[in-house]
C-alpha cells in the first residue's frame, strides 16, 4: 500500500524481472495449469498506468485464482545492431528532437561506435523482453521481464543533454524559431 501527501503525482517503483525464453514461460504456465498463447503484445503499453504490473508468480497465481485458463505471452529477441539499425534509430531520434541527423552523428560519433561495440558483445540468443498478460474484468494484468541491453537513444540523449556546440546551436535555433512562431500567433 502506498500512502502519499502529494496529490499531483505518485511514483511507483517497479522492479522488473529478467526476460524469460518461451520454454521457461511455458514451464511456468504448466506449473499453474494455465495455457499460454503467443501474441504480439505491445511493450509500450505495459508501462501505461491502466496495466497492473505483477511478478510472474503473482500474475500466474492471480490468473488461476480468478478463473482464467489461459494467458497471452510475447518474447522478443533483437539481432545485433548494424549500420542500418543505427541509421534507423538516429532518423527516429532526429525526427523526435527536430534536429538534423548529421548533427547527432557529428556530436555523438564516439558514442555510436561504443554502442555498436557493446551491442556486438551481447548474447543475441537471449530474449530482450518477455511479456505475459491476462485480462480479468476488463483490466489488463501483466508481467514484463527485461534483460539488460545497450540502448543507443539513452546514450545519445545523455550526450546531447551535456551539449556540444553543434547540438547547442541546433537547439537554440529550434527554440528561437518556436519563439518567433509563437509571437506570430498574437
Rosetta silent file (secondary structure, phi, psi, omega in degrees, C-alpha in Angstrom):
SEQUENCE: XXXXXXXXXXXXXXXXXXXXXXXXXXXXXXXXXXXXXXXXXXXXXXXXXXXXXXXXXXXXXXXXXXXXXXXXXXXXXXXXXXXXXXXXXXXXXXXXXXXXXXXXXXXXXXXXXXXXXXXXXXXXXXXXXXXXXXXXXXXXXXXXXXXXXXXXXXXXXXXXXXXXXXXXXXXXXXXXXXXXXXXXXX
SCORE:     score description
SCORE:     0.000 S_00000001
   1 L     0.000  138.171  177.979    0.000    0.000    0.000 S_00000001
   2 L  -111.588  133.487  175.668    1.243    3.463   -0.848 S_00000001
   3 L  -121.548  132.417 -178.765    0.322    6.500    1.199 S_00000001
   4 L  -139.027  151.615  173.475    1.225    9.944   -0.055 S_00000001
   5 L  -103.166    4.141  178.000    0.580   13.542    0.888 S_00000001
   6 L   -97.386  123.163 -178.128    1.275   14.663   -2.698 S_00000001
   7 L   -91.215   -9.768 -174.661   -1.861   14.952   -4.774 S_00000001
   8 L   -89.702  -32.908 -173.519   -0.139   15.609   -8.073 S_00000001
   9 L  -158.944  132.498  175.266    1.975   12.528   -8.631 S_00000001
  10 L  -114.598  121.800  179.512    2.619    9.181   -7.024 S_00000001
  11 L   -85.580  127.927  178.609    5.852    7.495   -8.045 S_00000001
  12 L  -112.312  117.392  177.380    5.509    3.748   -8.374 S_00000001
  13 L   -81.432  130.975  177.464    8.701    1.750   -8.267 S_00000001
  14 L  -121.599  121.249  175.326    8.635   -1.309  -10.473 S_00000001
  15 L   -97.094  112.860 -176.845   11.340   -3.901  -10.150 S_00000001
  16 L   -86.623  139.648  177.275   11.455   -5.781  -13.412 S_00000001
  17 E   -85.042  162.434  176.483   12.447   -9.410  -13.509 S_00000001
  18 L   -63.797  148.267  176.283   14.782  -10.802  -16.182 S_00000001
  19 L   -63.674  150.059  179.671   13.181  -11.734  -19.509 S_00000001
  20 L  -118.882  153.422  176.451   12.409  -15.411  -19.962 S_00000001
  21 L   -75.977  167.861  178.168   12.518  -17.634  -23.020 S_00000001
  22 H   -60.184  -41.639  179.353    9.373  -19.173  -24.457 S_00000001
  23 H   -63.348  -40.916  177.875   10.295  -22.563  -22.938 S_00000001
  24 H   -64.128  -40.013  178.077   10.766  -21.011  -19.484 S_00000001
  25 H   -66.655  -43.762  179.683    7.394  -19.289  -19.742 S_00000001
  26 H   -60.975  -37.096  177.401    5.660  -22.472  -20.913 S_00000001
  27 H   -65.276  -40.604  178.438    7.120  -24.346  -17.925 S_00000001
  28 H   -65.988  -38.802  178.107    5.789  -21.652  -15.567 S_00000001
  29 H   -65.247  -45.957 -178.016    2.353  -21.847  -17.200 S_00000001
  30 H   -60.629  -36.968  179.386    2.275  -25.652  -16.979 S_00000001
  31 H   -60.934  -31.827  179.736    3.167  -25.470  -13.276 S_00000001
  32 L   -98.879    4.088 -178.642   -0.018  -23.430  -12.715 S_00000001
  33 L    58.241   43.987  175.566   -2.053  -25.491  -15.195 S_00000001
  34 L  -114.319  147.703  173.789   -2.555  -22.499  -17.466 S_00000001
  35 E   -93.472  143.550  177.048   -2.327  -22.477  -21.220 S_00000001
  36 E  -115.566  136.882 -179.676   -0.145  -19.853  -22.860 S_00000001
  37 E  -123.335  127.207  178.242   -0.796  -18.432  -26.281 S_00000001
  38 E   -65.489  140.617  179.931    1.763  -16.419  -28.262 S_00000001
  39 L  -147.723  160.432  174.343    0.560  -12.939  -29.158 S_00000001
  40 L   -91.701   95.829 -177.210    2.024   -9.712  -30.458 S_00000001
  41 L   -98.442  140.427 -176.276    1.936   -7.651  -27.277 S_00000001
  42 L   -85.810  117.484 -177.658    2.929   -4.001  -27.279 S_00000001
  43 L   -61.431  -40.755 -176.777    5.815   -3.308  -24.919 S_00000001
  44 H   -60.515  -35.552 -179.379    4.953    0.391  -24.590 S_00000001
  45 H   -67.165  -24.129 -178.508    1.504   -0.439  -23.245 S_00000001
  46 H   -65.761  -19.816 -178.840    2.981   -2.439  -20.366 S_00000001
  47 H   -97.066    0.270  178.206    4.176    0.782  -18.788 S_00000001
  48 L   -71.135  152.495 -177.598    0.808    2.536  -19.005 S_00000001
  49 L   -64.576  -27.015 -176.258   -0.970    3.258  -15.729 S_00000001
  50 L   -78.374   -6.977  178.009   -4.017    1.181  -16.655 S_00000001
  51 L   -97.436  123.942 -179.634   -1.942   -2.022  -16.782 S_00000001
  52 E   -86.145  117.125 -177.358   -1.449   -3.638  -13.391 S_00000001
  53 E   -91.218  134.482  179.074    2.115   -4.955  -13.149 S_00000001
  54 L  -136.288  162.912  171.292    2.832   -8.062  -11.098 S_00000001
  55 L   -68.453  161.453 -177.970    5.676  -10.506  -10.647 S_00000001
  56 H   -61.119  -46.022  179.182    5.364  -13.563  -12.882 S_00000001
  57 H   -60.391  -44.172  179.991    4.463  -15.882   -9.999 S_00000001
  58 H   -65.130  -41.523  179.756    1.871  -13.426   -8.669 S_00000001
  59 H   -62.039  -47.577 -178.054    0.370  -12.877  -12.113 S_00000001
  60 H   -66.386  -38.238  176.463    0.017  -16.588  -12.820 S_00000001
  61 H   -65.219  -43.848  178.458   -1.434  -17.254   -9.360 S_00000001
  62 H   -60.935  -44.884  179.417   -3.852  -14.345   -9.790 S_00000001
  63 H   -59.924  -43.620 -178.721   -4.909  -15.604  -13.225 S_00000001
  64 H   -64.677  -49.153 -178.574   -5.500  -19.072  -11.828 S_00000001
  65 H   -65.951  -31.686 -179.389   -7.483  -17.905   -8.781 S_00000001
  66 L   -79.000   -1.965  177.559   -9.518  -15.500  -10.949 S_00000001
  67 L    90.645    5.681  176.402  -10.660  -18.378  -13.128 S_00000001
  68 L   -73.013  143.081  179.158   -8.559  -17.608  -16.182 S_00000001
  69 L  -110.698   -5.125 -177.457   -7.461  -20.708  -18.028 S_00000001
  70 E  -150.690  156.932  174.659   -5.047  -19.049  -20.396 S_00000001
  71 E  -132.941  159.063  174.964   -2.613  -16.149  -20.708 S_00000001
  72 E  -103.949  147.829  179.533   -1.044  -14.419  -23.698 S_00000001
  73 E  -143.485  159.853  178.165    2.716  -14.019  -23.996 S_00000001
  74 E  -146.817  136.281  177.576    5.337  -12.470  -26.211 S_00000001
  75 E  -125.519  127.652 -175.481    9.100  -12.973  -26.272 S_00000001
  76 E  -116.301  131.608  174.348   11.292  -10.510  -28.191 S_00000001
  77 L  -115.799  142.004  175.083   14.835  -11.048  -29.457 S_00000001
  78 L  -111.685  130.800  171.528   16.961   -8.317  -31.013 S_00000001
  79 L   -70.616  168.572  177.298   19.643   -9.116  -33.582 S_00000001
  80 L   -64.587  144.340  179.664   22.934   -7.298  -33.187 S_00000001
  81 L   -69.919  145.970  175.400   22.824   -3.667  -34.255 S_00000001
  82 L  -134.476 -173.777 -177.257   24.442   -2.718  -37.551 S_00000001
  83 H   -59.879  -38.295  179.287   24.832    0.475  -39.589 S_00000001
  84 H   -65.105  -40.663  178.790   21.251    0.198  -40.914 S_00000001
  85 H   -65.546  -42.256  177.900   19.841   -0.114  -37.385 S_00000001
  86 H   -61.478  -45.255  179.543   21.870    2.875  -36.215 S_00000001
  87 H   -60.069  -42.816  179.437   20.654    4.914  -39.197 S_00000001
  88 H   -62.070  -47.909 -178.839   17.043    3.936  -38.428 S_00000001
  89 H   -65.695  -40.125  179.131   17.331    4.855  -34.734 S_00000001
  90 H   -65.769  -39.056  178.482   19.113    8.131  -35.488 S_00000001
  91 H   -62.375  -43.277  178.174   16.461    9.086  -38.041 S_00000001
  92 H   -63.731  -45.738 -178.829   13.708    8.466  -35.462 S_00000001
  93 H   -64.120  -42.487  178.531   15.563   10.386  -32.774 S_00000001
  94 H   -60.725  -40.902  177.751   16.295   13.293  -35.134 S_00000001
  95 H   -63.928  -46.864 -179.151   12.598   13.441  -36.006 S_00000001
  96 H   -61.820  -38.247 -177.569   11.547   13.344  -32.330 S_00000001
  97 H   -89.669   -8.614 -175.204   14.033   16.085  -31.394 S_00000001
  98 L    54.430   51.889 -179.853   13.501   18.096  -34.585 S_00000001
  99 L  -136.114  149.268 -177.720   17.251   18.212  -35.107 S_00000001
 100 L   -65.518  137.028 -177.700   19.328   17.253  -38.131 S_00000001
 101 H   -63.372  -30.978  179.601   20.563   13.654  -38.085 S_00000001
 102 H   -68.511  -30.395  174.971   24.036   14.787  -39.154 S_00000001
 103 H   -63.395  -45.545  179.172   24.308   16.939  -36.028 S_00000001
 104 H   -61.839  -45.520  179.187   23.632   13.847  -33.928 S_00000001
 105 H   -59.160  -44.367 -178.982   26.174   11.836  -35.952 S_00000001
 106 H   -65.858  -48.955 -175.561   28.842   14.538  -35.566 S_00000001
 107 H   -70.547  -32.169 -171.316   28.312   15.188  -31.871 S_00000001
 108 L  -114.923   23.508 -176.841   27.851   11.522  -30.914 S_00000001
 109 H   -56.920  -44.321 -179.030   30.213    9.645  -33.278 S_00000001
 110 H   -65.333  -41.466  179.798   32.232    8.139  -30.435 S_00000001
 111 H   -65.452  -36.257  178.211   29.083    7.048  -28.548 S_00000001
 112 H   -64.978  -44.037  177.783   27.688    5.402  -31.683 S_00000001
 113 H   -62.575  -42.479  178.980   30.912    3.414  -32.135 S_00000001
 114 H   -64.354  -39.601  177.681   30.884    2.407  -28.452 S_00000001
 115 H   -60.155  -47.443  179.672   27.227    1.358  -28.749 S_00000001
 116 H   -61.436  -41.755  179.232   27.983   -0.888  -31.732 S_00000001
 117 H   -66.656  -42.107  179.545   30.951   -2.478  -29.937 S_00000001
 118 H   -66.789  -42.994 -179.528   28.943   -3.043  -26.745 S_00000001
 119 H   -65.624  -32.839  179.169   25.966   -4.476  -28.616 S_00000001
 120 H   -63.777  -25.709  179.421   28.262   -6.872  -30.518 S_00000001
 121 H   -82.218  -17.733 -178.106   29.228   -8.422  -27.153 S_00000001
 122 L   -67.836  142.924  176.876   25.566   -9.019  -26.169 S_00000001
 123 L   -80.346  103.080 -177.665   24.230  -12.585  -26.475 S_00000001
 124 L   -70.360   -9.513  177.527   21.576  -12.209  -29.195 S_00000001
 125 L   -81.408  -10.166  176.703   20.250  -15.698  -28.334 S_00000001
 126 L   -92.068  141.155  177.746   18.836  -14.319  -25.062 S_00000001
 127 L   -67.677  149.063  177.355   15.461  -12.581  -25.148 S_00000001
 128 L   -91.598  -44.839  177.988   15.460   -8.863  -24.564 S_00000001
 129 E  -128.673  147.807  168.669   11.810   -8.557  -23.471 S_00000001
 130 E  -136.891  138.025  178.869    9.179  -11.027  -22.304 S_00000001
 131 E  -131.759  138.413  171.315    5.566  -10.118  -21.596 S_00000001
 132 E  -130.989  136.316  177.439    2.749  -12.201  -20.116 S_00000001
 133 E  -147.035  155.134  172.761   -0.726  -10.815  -19.661 S_00000001
 134 E  -141.506  157.135  178.456   -4.269  -11.755  -18.792 S_00000001
 135 E  -114.125  130.490  176.833   -7.497   -9.797  -18.641 S_00000001
 136 E  -131.947  119.683  179.881   -9.833  -10.060  -15.689 S_00000001
 137 L    59.458   32.603  177.978  -12.986   -7.988  -15.626 S_00000001
 138 L    81.961    1.362  178.680  -11.712   -5.799  -18.463 S_00000001
 139 E  -105.228  135.597  178.516   -8.484   -4.892  -16.665 S_00000001
 140 E   -84.631  130.848  173.420   -5.105   -5.896  -18.073 S_00000001
 141 E  -118.491  132.399 -171.721   -2.727   -7.593  -15.669 S_00000001
 142 E  -141.360  154.205  167.720    0.800   -8.072  -16.942 S_00000001
 143 E  -119.147  137.714 -178.805    4.279   -9.282  -16.191 S_00000001
 144 E  -132.136  118.471  176.914    7.138   -7.663  -18.045 S_00000001
 145 E  -109.953  144.110 -179.702   10.671   -9.068  -17.991 S_00000001
 146 E  -141.121  136.549  172.020   13.670   -7.347  -19.471 S_00000001
 147 L  -102.075  144.123 -177.372   17.303   -8.323  -19.910 S_00000001
 148 L   -62.282  136.116  174.777   19.856   -5.565  -19.997 S_00000001
 149 L  -151.778  153.606 -178.854   20.901   -4.449  -23.473 S_00000001
 150 L   -66.279  142.215  178.401   22.552   -1.311  -24.837 S_00000001
 151 L  -123.784  111.718 -177.151   20.175    1.468  -25.836 S_00000001
 152 H   -60.986  -42.646 -176.891   21.502    3.937  -28.396 S_00000001
 153 H   -58.993  -43.510 -178.840   18.801    6.523  -27.711 S_00000001
 154 H   -62.711  -43.882 -178.971   19.682    6.726  -23.993 S_00000001
 155 H   -64.442  -44.770 -177.141   23.392    7.198  -24.731 S_00000001
 156 H   -68.900  -42.996  178.814   22.779    9.834  -27.386 S_00000001
 157 H   -61.709  -37.690  177.386   20.234   11.800  -25.352 S_00000001
 158 H   -62.459  -44.749 -179.941   22.678   11.864  -22.461 S_00000001
 159 H   -65.475  -45.814 -179.367   25.431   13.193  -24.726 S_00000001
 160 H   -64.539  -35.452  179.320   23.179   15.782  -26.388 S_00000001
 161 H   -65.406  -31.477  177.917   21.930   16.957  -22.992 S_00000001
 162 H   -75.438  -21.859  174.170   25.549   17.621  -21.984 S_00000001
 163 L   114.591 -147.163 -166.676   25.968   19.722  -25.099 S_00000001
 164 L   118.602  135.119 -172.233   28.417   20.172  -27.834 S_00000001
 165 H   -60.640  -39.995 -179.338   28.457   23.340  -29.916 S_00000001
 166 H   -66.010  -43.279  179.191   26.613   21.887  -32.918 S_00000001
 167 H   -64.779  -41.588 -179.352   23.869   20.433  -30.746 S_00000001
 168 H   -60.881  -47.806  179.834   23.671   23.661  -28.751 S_00000001
 169 H   -61.831  -43.060 -178.477   23.305   25.804  -31.900 S_00000001
 170 H   -62.998  -42.165  178.992   20.672   23.446  -33.352 S_00000001
 171 H   -68.041  -40.008  179.649   18.604   23.545  -30.148 S_00000001
 172 H   -63.430  -43.178  179.100   18.955   27.349  -29.861 S_00000001
 173 H   -62.866  -41.840  179.320   17.835   27.782  -33.475 S_00000001
 174 H   -63.702  -44.358  179.368   14.873   25.493  -32.889 S_00000001
 175 H   -64.282  -40.253  179.019   13.902   27.360  -29.708 S_00000001
 176 H   -63.610  -43.494  178.463   14.269   30.717  -31.474 S_00000001
 177 H   -61.764  -41.763  179.344   12.069   29.568  -34.331 S_00000001
 178 H   -62.674  -38.408  177.842    9.466   28.333  -31.833 S_00000001
 179 H   -63.952  -46.811  179.225    9.524   31.743  -30.115 S_00000001
 180 H   -61.415  -44.725  179.120    9.023   33.568  -33.405 S_00000001
 181 H   -59.832  -40.542 -179.186    6.207   31.198  -34.393 S_00000001
 182 H   -66.178  -41.643  179.619    4.550   31.769  -31.020 S_00000001
 183 H   -65.553  -32.733  179.392    4.771   35.579  -31.362 S_00000001
 184 H   -66.832  -23.599  179.340    3.209   35.386  -34.829 S_00000001
 185 L   -71.518  -16.881 -176.449    0.131   33.779  -33.246 S_00000001
 186 L  -100.617    0.000    0.000   -0.556   37.011  -31.299 S_00000001
